[in-house]
Structures are given as C-alpha cells and as structure tokens.
Amino acid sequence: MSDVQALLIRGSEKVIAHYRLLLERATTERERELYLGRIEREQRLIDQLRGDFSKRIAA
C-alpha cells in the first residue's frame, strides 16, 4: 500500500469516527440518515482503496 493510500484510509477512518459521534447526538431521523449515508460513503472509499491495493498485490 502506498503512503498516499494509507493516508487516505486513515483520513476516512477519522471522518467515520467523527460522523459516528454526530450520529450518537442526532436529534432527528433526517440527521441520522444523513450521517449514516456519509459513513457508508466513507466506508466504500476505504473498501475501494483497499481493493485497489489487493488487486495490485494479486497481479
């Protein structure tokens, strides 16, 4: 994994942690949906970054 990929993954993990804190404090269903959607998006980015790395190792 490149340093850039590792940095991006760590950044996304921090964003997810922040959104989880906001999710715990959400007062409306709209807020919950918004934060869950953003968490899912960041997780997809992480999965994509890790997937790209796995594909390069297999090649």
Residue, then its C-alpha position, 0 to 999 in steps of 0.5 A: m500500500s502506498d503512503v498516499q493510500a494509507l493516508l487516505i484510509r486513515g483520513s476516512e477512518k477519522v471522518i467515520a469516527h467523527y460522523r459516528l459521534l454526530l450520529e450518537r447526538a442526532t436529534t432527528e431521523r433526517e440527521r441520522e440518515l444523513y450521517l449514516g449515508r456519509i459513513e457508508r460513503e466513507q466506508r466504500l472509499i476505504d473498501q475501494l482503496r483497499g481493493d485497489f491495493s489487493k488487486r495490485i498485490a494479486a497481479 
